[in-house]
Amino acid sequence: MPTQTNTGINPVTGNQNGSGHEQPGDLQTRKKNKRYNKMTKEELFENIKKTKSFLCVGLDTDATKIPEFLYDNCNPENTNYDPILHFNKEIIDATADLCVAYKPNIAFYECMGFHGWEILDQTVEYIRTNYPDKFIIADAKRGDIGNTSAMYARTFFEAMDFDSVTVAPYMGQDSVSPFLEYDGKFVTLLALTSNKGAFDFQFTEDQNGEKLFEKVLKVSKEWGGSDKLMYVVGATKANMLSDIRQIIPDSFLLVPGIGAQGGSLEEVVKYGMNDTCGLLVNSSRGIIYASHGEDYAEAARKAAKEVQQQMEACLKERGLI
């Protein structure tokens, strides 16, 4: 099993690690000393070129699916160890040089109550401390009346230092605008999702033949430019990307659905890539659960490397690197 050691060397990648100890520390002290991250669209593209990758690793860490042996070290005397946080750190260390972004799905943490929020906060802090050039997305799918959305924005941009948060646009501009008030932060707006239920509402047409997801794109782009707004477009709907690019040619797209959901990276690139890449393609289960054995971190790295190599080839073909 790969373990974090006092040498600071990651046994999976051979690269320098952070401290590696699941030590929560004093929460208020950490918040007081926190310096909040800001990243522009241009900086994100530079990171894509440097990493030769537009991979986003989804940290959808299910406590029932991580390798069982990670729980063996749990005991009342070992207060500095948490198996879920340890799993996240090992996955991050194994994939950090192969991706540009991480996307924790908030549901997998908030289902554990206060402890889950602590793990999420410490996961974000671990990335910020050891891999500060990584773009971090809170996959929270929030959205409510203005004063409530303002509290959600404060949660993810102030209490936690995320670069972006996924937001549902159903309630309109006043439910989204509080998130847009933060300088150097992005809203990733749900537009066309990868699930089967997307056909229930998102393809509904008005009397002029305009689909609902198209209206979301056209209206929302008036709320903020590509320096503030990104959009979720599922890889399983890749054939729609060329039409979407007619509406929002410059925005970054967060594209879930490759790997376990069956989406095609080649199709996504063909129809969705622009002259600054414009894509963050997410893979969660296909990477973090590539193995349930003691080699889980090595297996995650291997799976991420395969995707990264495909992405590198795509970027070279488009002349972006």
Summary of the structure (lengths in Angstrom):
residues: 321
radius of gyration: 19.3
end to end distance: 35.7
largest distance: 66.2
contacts: 1041
relative contact order: 0.14
helix: 45%
strand: 16%
